[in-house]
Amino acid sequence: MTPEEEAEFKRRRRARNYVVGGTLLFFVILFYAITVVRIGSA
């Protein structure tokens, strides 16, 4: 693997990690908001 290919591979992996992390953060915030709304209405 050439250095250029390796750099491209690492760039793509980093971008994919950001997408996965953002998705996980979205679900954490979503579940927190749902919990707050359910507890607040009780």
N, C-alpha and C positions, 0 to 999 in steps of 0.2 A: 504494500500500500504506500503510495507516494505521500509526502508531507501535505500536499494540497488536498488529496482525498481524505487523509486523516483529519485535517482541519475542518473540512466540510462535514464529515461524519460527526465530529464533536459538536459542531454548530447545530446540526439537525437534532442530535440527542438533547442538547441543552434546550432548544426550542420545544421539543416534545415534553421535557420535564417541566417547563413552565406551564404548558397547557394542562398537564396532569395535576400539577400543584394548584393551579387556578380553579380547576374543576373541583378538587377536594375542598378548597377553601369556600367555594360557592355552596357546596352541600353542607358544610359545617355551619355557615351563616344561615342557610335555609332552615336546617333543623333547629337551630337556636331560636330563630324568629318564630317558628311554629310552636315551639315549647313555651316561649314567653306569651304568645297570644292565647294558647290553651290554658295556661295557669292564670293569666290575667282575667279570663272570662269566668273562671270558676268561683 
